[in-house]
Amino acid sequence: MFFFEALCVCSAFYDVVGLGIETKTLVIYTDNTNTVDIFNSLHVSEAYNPILKSAIDVTLKHGINFRVLHVPGSDNTIADALSCNNLDLAQSLVPGIKVEPFQPP
């Protein structure tokens, strides 16, 4: 699970850049404290280094300051609904939400 959480954070960096959003600051919330720790400490076990390095490369290239912050899972209802594939609940929480297959960078 930790691998996919870290991959989602990395993908969010790429998504912001790919959408052409002009920003210098990006905040991403996750309920996974390990993910928060690796992106805030820039230290991770060797197996996860490619994810961390890729995320840092894209933020440096585009001059984006970032923070990854913790949000308790109980307060992260939309992400929880999506991760459990409960699309009906996600739709009720965010009418018009568009869910597409995930393609990592």
C-alpha positions as CSV (number, residue, x, y, z in Angstrom):
1,M,0.0,0.0,0.0
2,F,2.8,2.4,0.9
3,F,4.3,2.0,-2.6
4,F,1.0,3.1,-4.3
5,E,0.5,6.0,-1.9
6,A,4.0,7.3,-2.7
7,L,3.4,6.7,-6.4
8,C,0.1,8.7,-6.2
9,V,1.9,11.7,-4.6
10,C,4.6,11.6,-7.3
11,S,1.9,11.4,-10.0
12,A,0.2,14.4,-8.6
13,F,3.3,16.4,-9.1
14,Y,3.4,15.3,-12.8
15,D,-0.3,16.0,-13.1
16,V,0.0,19.6,-12.0
17,V,2.8,20.2,-14.4
18,G,1.0,18.3,-17.2
19,L,-2.1,20.4,-16.8
20,G,-0.1,23.6,-17.3
21,I,-1.1,25.0,-13.9
22,E,1.2,27.9,-13.1
23,T,2.0,27.4,-9.4
24,K,5.0,27.8,-7.2
25,T,3.5,26.0,-4.3
26,L,1.8,22.6,-4.1
27,V,0.3,20.9,-1.0
28,I,-0.8,17.3,-1.2
29,Y,-2.7,15.6,1.6
30,T,-2.4,11.9,2.4
31,D,-3.5,9.7,5.2
32,N,-0.3,7.6,5.0
33,T,2.3,8.9,7.5
34,N,5.1,7.0,5.8
35,T,4.4,8.9,2.6
36,V,4.4,12.2,4.4
37,D,7.7,11.3,6.0
38,I,9.6,10.4,2.8
39,F,8.6,13.5,1.0
40,N,9.3,15.8,3.9
41,S,12.6,14.2,4.9
42,L,13.7,13.2,1.4
43,H,14.9,10.0,2.8
44,V,13.6,6.6,1.8
45,S,14.7,3.0,1.5
46,E,16.4,2.1,-1.8
47,A,13.4,0.4,-3.3
48,Y,11.4,3.7,-3.2
49,N,14.2,6.0,-4.4
50,P,13.0,6.1,-8.0
51,I,9.6,7.4,-6.9
52,L,11.1,10.1,-4.7
53,K,13.8,11.1,-7.2
54,S,11.3,11.4,-10.0
55,A,9.0,13.6,-7.9
56,I,11.9,15.8,-6.8
57,D,13.2,16.1,-10.4
58,V,9.8,17.4,-11.7
59,T,9.4,19.9,-8.8
60,L,13.0,21.2,-9.3
61,K,12.6,21.5,-13.0
62,H,9.4,23.5,-12.6
63,G,10.4,25.5,-9.5
64,I,7.6,24.1,-7.4
65,N,7.8,24.2,-3.6
66,F,5.8,21.4,-2.1
67,R,4.6,20.0,1.1
68,V,3.0,16.6,1.8
69,L,0.8,16.8,4.8
70,H,-1.1,14.2,6.9
71,V,-4.8,14.1,7.0
72,P,-6.5,11.4,9.1
73,G,-8.2,8.7,6.9
74,S,-11.5,9.5,8.7
75,D,-11.3,13.0,7.4
76,N,-10.3,11.9,3.9
77,T,-13.7,10.5,2.8
78,I,-13.3,11.1,-0.9
79,A,-9.9,9.4,-1.2
80,D,-11.1,6.6,1.0
81,A,-14.2,6.0,-1.2
82,L,-12.0,6.0,-4.3
83,S,-9.4,3.6,-2.8
84,C,-12.2,1.2,-1.9
85,N,-13.7,1.5,-5.4
86,N,-16.9,2.9,-3.9
87,L,-17.7,5.1,-6.8
88,D,-21.3,5.7,-5.7
89,L,-20.1,7.2,-2.5
90,A,-17.4,9.3,-4.3
91,Q,-20.2,10.6,-6.7
92,S,-22.4,11.5,-3.8
93,L,-19.5,13.4,-2.1
94,V,-18.4,15.2,-5.3
95,P,-21.2,15.3,-7.8
96,G,-19.8,15.2,-11.3
97,I,-16.5,13.7,-10.2
98,K,-14.7,12.2,-13.2
99,V,-12.8,8.9,-12.4
100,E,-10.4,7.6,-14.9
101,P,-7.9,4.7,-14.9
102,F,-4.7,5.6,-13.2
103,Q,-1.6,5.8,-15.4
104,P,1.6,6.5,-13.4
105,P,4.2,8.7,-15.0
